[in-house]
Amino acid sequence: MKSALAGIMQQAQKMQENLKKVQDELASLEVVGESGGGLISIIMTGKREVRKVSIDPSLLAEDRDMLEDLLAAAVNDAVHKVDKMKKEKMNDITAGMPLPPGFQMPF
């Protein structure tokens, strides 16, 4: 019984170390969210910090409402890409671990 518990504790500690490593790695990665066929692009870190916004000059003469919608869509695209990237990394860490259904690891 003690060796099983020790094994579980060792696994948990290793997973915690891996989680910290992945969090640091994700924070330094960047994704590009786009909208309008690439007319607007957003560079965002794994921490969901926007680093750069690029707007094609042809949009500056367009309707303000459309520009705002395209900006929102580009930000949302970047956020979804960060979420997907995090989920993939977490699947790598938790592979083989018996986690309860629906369990979400903290980021």
Buried (B, 14 or more C-beta within 10 A) or exposed (E): EEEEEEEEEEEEEEBEEBBEEBBEEBEEBBBBBBBBEEBBBBBBBBEBEBEEBEBBEEBEEEEEEEBEBBBEBBBEBBBEBBEEBBEEBBEEBBEEEEEEEEEEBEB
